[in-house]
Amino acid sequence: MREKPGPRGAAWYAGYALFAVLAAGVAVLFYFGGYTHLLSNESSSLSVEIALAQSRAHRDASIVVLGNSTAAEDFHANSFNAHSPGRRALNLGVPAGHMYLFERLLQASIREGVHPRAIVLIVTPELLSLRPDFDYLQNDLVTLKTILDSSDLIRLASHTRNLSGYIDYSARVALRPVLYRAELRDFFDHPGARLKEAGVVRGWLASFGPSSPMVESDNSFSVCDAGPLRQLQQTIEKLQREGRAADAANDERVLAGYTPRAHQPLKVDAFETTRFRRMLEQFAALRIPVYVADAPYYDPDQDQYPLEYRHSVAAAIQQVIHAVPGVTLLPDFPADCSLLFDTVHLNRNGGEQFTEYLRTRVI
């Protein structure tokens, strides 16, 4: 006759059961998309989830726009679509995104049912350089964490310089919770508020439909009005003393974008150039036209993008594009400070003009 488990045996079974439940919960949350139900407005991955919700809602999109915040701000899909009967553009621009994110997000959008007939890639001068204070690839992984899967372990091999780099980045994909540190900290600090906010975000994403307008900014400020960039801090303090809070806030936004870009050591990096070529080859392998456009910027003092670097990065990009069949480099869009709301993002007027400029060259 089989003996019943004693108290100690029951405790072991209970421990195993608890471990199994916790392991299953961790797997669902961090490896099978469960954490998308806990997203907040502050989550770095919200922009990716918005892009995928837009992809599901607009599977008929024939033109996909990729890039970082310059694409997100500068390209106005609603205006493009209103003036392009029979064509629909989908803006997949994600703030701070870089090459890994561009590749991955395009793949995810196609999996959602989008079948583009053209790709527009909006690039910035930093594309082929490195920054000692910012890891583009790590940031891409953090931003993409809700859609990473085992395929990323293979994909990362072509985005890392050596074995130690591959191990470092692939470990973050394998041990997914480390990419959620900011969200987990916020959740444990304010669980009730986070769950409530997540419900609102989830409902908003679910509300996207074929007739829904695409999410766009509407900023009319001109960086011309900010005055000399090197004197921004003094200008802000003067505006605050005069009680002009709204004007000071506009200048503070300009300063926030200008400061991290000024006086950075920029240099075209050979490996980053190789990554750029591989990315374009992947896009061109879809056998659809690929257009590359430089994002406009405002840099009167040449302290964000020195002249020598501007020439070297332009030459490197041209060389790569000429070597990849099916990829076209568009001529520069002429923009002065009246069309930008900070040093690298177009305002509403500039965005409308830039969008029309692209529309006439892509269709």
C-alpha positions as CSV (number, residue, x, y, z in Angstrom):
1,M,0.0,0.0,0.0
2,R,1.4,3.4,-1.1
3,E,2.2,5.8,1.8
4,K,0.8,9.3,1.9
5,P,3.5,12.0,1.7
6,G,4.5,13.3,5.1
7,P,4.6,17.0,6.1
8,R,8.0,17.4,4.6
9,G,7.1,15.7,1.4
10,A,4.0,17.9,1.1
11,A,6.2,21.0,1.6
12,W,8.5,19.8,-1.2
13,Y,5.6,19.3,-3.6
14,A,4.2,22.7,-2.7
15,G,7.6,24.2,-3.3
16,Y,7.8,22.6,-6.7
17,A,4.3,23.7,-7.6
18,L,5.1,27.3,-6.5
19,F,8.3,27.3,-8.5
20,A,6.5,26.0,-11.6
21,V,3.8,28.7,-11.3
22,L,6.5,31.4,-10.9
23,A,8.5,30.0,-13.8
24,A,5.4,29.9,-16.0
25,G,4.4,33.5,-14.9
26,V,7.9,34.8,-15.8
27,A,7.8,33.0,-19.1
28,V,4.4,34.5,-20.0
29,L,5.4,38.0,-18.8
30,F,8.8,38.3,-20.4
31,Y,9.0,35.7,-23.2
32,F,5.4,35.4,-24.6
33,G,4.2,39.0,-24.7
34,G,2.4,39.1,-21.4
35,Y,4.1,42.3,-20.3
36,T,2.4,44.2,-23.1
37,H,-0.7,44.1,-20.8
38,L,1.3,46.1,-18.2
39,L,2.7,48.8,-20.5
40,S,2.5,52.4,-19.4
41,N,2.8,55.7,-21.2
42,E,6.4,55.9,-19.9
43,S,7.5,52.5,-21.2
44,S,10.3,52.6,-23.8
45,S,8.5,49.8,-25.7
46,L,5.2,51.7,-26.1
47,S,6.3,53.2,-29.4
48,V,7.0,49.7,-30.8
49,E,3.5,48.5,-29.7
50,I,2.0,51.6,-31.3
51,A,3.8,50.8,-34.6
52,L,2.5,47.2,-34.5
53,A,-1.0,48.3,-33.7
54,Q,-0.8,50.7,-36.6
55,S,0.4,47.8,-38.8
56,R,-2.5,45.6,-37.8
57,A,-4.9,48.4,-38.5
58,H,-3.4,49.4,-41.8
59,R,-2.4,46.1,-43.4
60,D,-3.1,47.7,-46.8
61,A,-0.2,50.1,-46.4
62,S,2.0,50.1,-49.5
63,I,4.7,52.4,-48.3
64,V,6.6,51.9,-45.0
65,V,8.6,54.7,-43.4
66,L,11.4,53.7,-41.1
67,G,13.7,55.8,-38.9
68,N,14.1,57.3,-35.4
69,S,12.3,60.3,-34.0
70,T,13.1,62.3,-37.1
71,A,10.9,59.9,-39.1
72,A,8.2,59.8,-36.3
73,E,8.1,63.7,-36.3
74,D,9.0,64.7,-39.8
75,F,6.8,62.4,-41.9
76,H,3.1,63.0,-41.8
77,A,1.4,59.9,-43.0
78,N,-2.1,61.4,-42.7
79,S,-1.2,64.2,-45.1
80,F,0.6,61.8,-47.4
81,N,-2.4,59.5,-47.6
82,A,-4.9,62.3,-48.1
83,H,-3.0,63.4,-51.2
84,S,-2.2,59.9,-52.6
85,P,-5.4,58.1,-53.7
86,G,-4.8,54.3,-53.9
87,R,-1.6,54.5,-51.7
88,R,-1.2,54.3,-48.0
89,A,1.9,55.1,-46.0
90,L,2.6,53.7,-42.6
91,N,5.0,55.6,-40.3
92,L,7.1,53.1,-38.2
93,G,9.5,55.8,-36.9
94,V,10.6,55.1,-33.3
95,P,12.4,57.6,-31.1
96,A,16.1,56.8,-30.5
97,G,15.8,53.8,-32.9
98,H,18.8,52.6,-34.8
99,M,19.6,49.9,-37.4
100,Y,18.7,46.8,-35.4
101,L,15.4,48.3,-34.6
102,F,14.7,49.3,-38.2
103,E,15.3,45.7,-39.4
104,R,13.4,44.1,-36.6
105,L,10.4,46.5,-36.8
106,L,10.0,46.0,-40.5
107,Q,10.0,42.3,-40.1
108,A,7.4,42.5,-37.3
109,S,5.2,44.8,-39.4
110,I,5.3,42.3,-42.3
111,R,4.4,39.5,-39.9
112,E,1.4,41.6,-38.9
113,G,0.2,41.4,-42.5
114,V,1.7,44.6,-44.1
115,H,3.1,44.0,-47.7
116,P,5.0,47.1,-48.6
117,R,5.7,48.1,-52.2
118,A,8.3,50.7,-51.2
119,I,10.4,51.5,-48.1
120,V,11.5,54.9,-47.1
121,L,14.4,55.1,-44.6
122,I,15.0,58.4,-43.0
123,V,18.6,58.7,-41.6
124,T,20.5,61.1,-39.4
125,P,24.2,62.0,-39.5
126,E,24.9,59.9,-36.4
127,L,24.0,56.8,-38.3
128,L,27.5,55.6,-39.0
129,S,29.3,56.9,-35.9
130,L,29.6,55.7,-32.3
131,R,28.9,57.7,-29.2
132,P,30.8,56.8,-26.0
133,D,27.8,57.9,-23.9
134,F,25.1,55.9,-25.7
135,D,24.9,52.3,-26.8
136,Y,22.5,52.2,-29.8
137,L,22.2,48.4,-30.0
138,Q,21.5,48.0,-26.3
139,N,18.9,50.7,-26.5
140,D,17.3,49.0,-29.5
141,L,17.0,45.7,-27.5
142,V,15.4,47.6,-24.6
143,T,12.9,49.2,-26.9
144,L,12.1,46.0,-28.8
145,K,11.9,43.8,-25.6
146,T,8.2,43.0,-26.0
147,I,8.7,41.4,-29.5
148,L,12.2,39.8,-29.1
149,D,12.3,36.0,-29.7
150,S,14.8,33.2,-30.3
151,S,15.5,34.5,-33.9
152,D,17.2,37.6,-32.3
153,L,19.9,35.3,-31.0
154,I,20.9,34.6,-34.6
155,R,20.2,38.1,-35.9
156,L,22.5,39.6,-33.3
157,A,25.6,37.8,-34.7
158,S,25.8,40.3,-37.7
159,H,25.3,43.3,-35.4
160,T,28.1,42.6,-33.0
161,R,31.9,43.1,-33.5
162,N,33.2,40.0,-31.7
163,L,32.3,37.0,-29.6
164,S,32.4,38.9,-26.3
165,G,30.0,41.5,-27.7
166,Y,27.7,38.9,-29.0
167,I,27.6,37.1,-25.7
168,D,26.9,40.4,-23.9
169,Y,23.9,41.4,-26.1
170,S,22.5,37.9,-26.6
171,A,22.5,37.4,-22.8
172,R,20.2,40.3,-22.5
173,V,17.8,38.6,-25.0
174,A,18.0,35.3,-23.2
175,L,17.6,36.8,-19.7
176,R,14.8,39.0,-20.8
177,P,13.8,40.5,-17.4
178,V,17.0,42.6,-17.3
179,L,15.5,44.6,-20.2
180,Y,12.5,45.4,-18.1
181,R,14.3,46.9,-15.1
182,A,12.7,50.4,-15.5
183,E,9.2,49.0,-16.0
184,L,9.5,46.6,-13.1
185,R,10.8,49.3,-10.7
186,D,7.9,51.5,-11.7
187,F,5.4,48.6,-11.3
188,F,6.6,47.7,-7.8
189,D,6.6,51.3,-6.7
190,H,3.0,52.0,-8.0
191,P,1.3,48.7,-8.8
192,G,-2.2,50.0,-8.6
193,A,-1.6,53.0,-10.7
194,R,0.4,51.0,-13.2
195,L,-2.3,48.4,-13.7
196,K,-4.9,51.2,-14.2
197,E,-2.8,53.0,-16.7
198,A,-2.0,49.8,-18.5
199,G,-5.7,49.1,-19.0
200,V,-6.1,52.6,-20.6
201,V,-3.1,52.1,-22.9
202,R,-4.3,48.6,-23.9
203,G,-7.8,49.9,-24.7
204,W,-6.3,52.7,-26.7
205,L,-4.1,50.4,-28.8
206,A,-7.0,48.1,-29.3
207,S,-9.1,51.0,-30.7
208,F,-6.9,51.5,-33.7
209,G,-8.8,50.6,-36.9
210,P,-8.5,51.1,-40.7
211,S,-10.2,54.5,-40.4
212,S,-8.1,55.7,-37.5
213,P,-5.8,58.6,-38.2
214,M,-2.1,57.8,-37.5
215,V,-0.5,59.3,-34.4
216,E,1.4,62.5,-35.3
217,S,2.7,65.6,-33.5
218,D,1.4,69.1,-34.2
219,N,4.2,71.5,-33.1
220,S,4.2,75.0,-34.7
221,F,7.2,76.4,-32.8
222,S,10.2,77.5,-34.9
223,V,13.7,77.1,-33.6
224,C,14.5,80.5,-35.2
225,D,12.7,82.0,-32.2
226,A,15.0,80.3,-29.7
227,G,17.9,82.7,-30.6
228,P,21.6,81.6,-30.6
229,L,21.9,78.0,-29.6
230,R,25.0,78.6,-27.5
231,Q,23.1,81.1,-25.4
232,L,20.0,79.0,-24.8
233,Q,20.5,78.6,-21.1
234,Q,20.8,82.3,-20.6
235,T,17.7,82.9,-22.8
236,I,15.7,80.4,-20.8
237,E,16.6,82.0,-17.5
238,K,15.7,85.4,-18.9
239,L,12.3,84.2,-20.1
240,Q,11.6,82.6,-16.7
241,R,12.4,85.8,-14.9
242,E,9.9,87.6,-17.2
243,G,7.2,85.0,-16.5
244,R,7.1,83.7,-20.0
245,A,6.8,80.0,-19.0
246,A,5.5,78.8,-22.4
247,D,8.4,80.4,-24.3
248,A,10.9,79.1,-21.8
249,A,9.5,75.6,-22.2
250,N,9.9,75.7,-26.0
251,D,13.6,76.8,-25.5
252,E,14.1,74.1,-22.9
253,R,13.0,71.5,-25.4
254,V,15.5,72.9,-27.9
255,L,18.3,72.8,-25.3
256,A,17.4,69.2,-24.3
257,G,18.0,68.1,-27.9
258,Y,21.0,70.3,-28.6
259,T,23.1,69.6,-25.5
260,P,23.7,65.9,-26.0
261,R,24.6,66.4,-29.7
262,A,26.9,69.4,-29.3
263,H,30.7,68.6,-29.4
264,Q,30.3,64.9,-29.7
265,P,33.3,63.1,-31.2
266,L,31.8,61.8,-34.5
267,K,33.7,59.6,-36.9
268,V,32.5,57.2,-39.6
269,D,33.0,53.7,-38.2
270,A,33.8,50.9,-40.6
271,F,31.7,48.3,-38.7
272,E,28.7,50.6,-38.5
273,T,29.0,51.2,-42.2
274,T,29.0,47.4,-42.8
275,R,25.9,47.1,-40.7
276,F,24.3,49.8,-42.8
277,R,25.1,47.9,-46.0
278,R,23.7,44.7,-44.6
279,M,20.5,46.3,-43.6
280,L,20.0,47.8,-47.0
281,E,20.7,44.5,-48.6
282,Q,18.0,42.9,-46.4
283,F,15.5,45.6,-47.5
284,A,16.5,45.2,-51.2
285,A,16.1,41.4,-50.9
286,L,12.3,42.1,-50.6
287,R,12.5,43.1,-54.3
288,I,10.8,46.5,-53.7
289,P,12.2,50.0,-54.1
290,V,14.1,51.4,-51.1
291,Y,14.5,55.1,-50.7
292,V,17.0,56.7,-48.3
293,A,16.4,60.3,-47.2
294,D,18.6,62.5,-45.0
295,A,16.6,64.0,-42.1
296,P,16.9,67.9,-42.1
297,Y,18.6,69.5,-39.2
298,Y,19.6,73.0,-37.9
299,D,23.3,73.4,-37.0
300,P,24.4,77.0,-37.8
301,D,27.6,76.7,-35.6
302,Q,28.5,73.3,-36.9
303,D,29.1,72.1,-33.3
304,Q,26.6,69.2,-33.6
305,Y,27.8,67.9,-36.9
306,P,31.3,69.3,-37.9
307,L,31.8,70.0,-41.6
308,E,34.4,67.3,-42.0
309,Y,32.1,64.7,-40.5
310,R,29.2,65.8,-42.7
311,H,31.3,65.2,-45.8
312,S,32.7,61.9,-44.6
313,V,29.3,60.4,-43.6
314,A,27.6,61.7,-46.8
315,A,30.4,60.0,-48.9
316,A,30.1,56.8,-46.9
317,I,26.4,56.6,-47.3
318,Q,26.5,57.3,-51.0
319,Q,29.2,54.7,-51.5
320,V,27.1,52.0,-49.7
321,I,23.9,52.9,-51.5
322,H,25.5,52.9,-54.9
323,A,26.8,49.3,-54.1
324,V,23.3,48.0,-53.3
325,P,20.9,47.6,-56.3
326,G,17.4,48.8,-55.8
327,V,18.3,51.5,-53.3
328,T,18.0,55.2,-54.2
329,L,19.4,58.1,-52.3
330,L,17.1,61.1,-52.4
331,P,18.5,64.6,-52.8
332,D,18.6,66.7,-49.6
333,F,15.4,68.5,-48.5
334,P,16.1,72.2,-48.2
335,A,15.1,73.4,-44.8
336,D,16.0,76.5,-42.7
337,C,15.3,77.1,-39.0
338,S,11.7,78.3,-39.8
339,L,10.8,74.7,-40.6
340,L,12.2,73.0,-37.4
341,F,11.0,73.1,-33.8
342,D,14.4,72.1,-32.5
343,T,17.7,71.3,-34.1
344,V,16.7,68.0,-35.6
345,H,12.9,67.8,-35.8
346,L,10.6,69.5,-38.2
347,N,7.7,71.5,-37.0
348,R,4.2,71.1,-38.4
349,N,4.8,73.3,-41.5
350,G,8.2,71.7,-42.1
351,G,6.8,68.2,-41.8
352,E,4.0,68.9,-44.3
353,Q,6.6,70.2,-46.8
354,F,9.0,67.3,-46.2
355,T,6.1,64.8,-46.6
356,E,5.0,66.4,-49.9
357,Y,8.7,66.4,-51.0
358,L,8.9,62.6,-50.3
359,R,5.5,61.9,-51.8
360,T,6.5,63.3,-55.2
361,R,9.6,61.2,-55.3
362,V,8.3,57.9,-54.0
363,I,5.0,57.6,-55.9
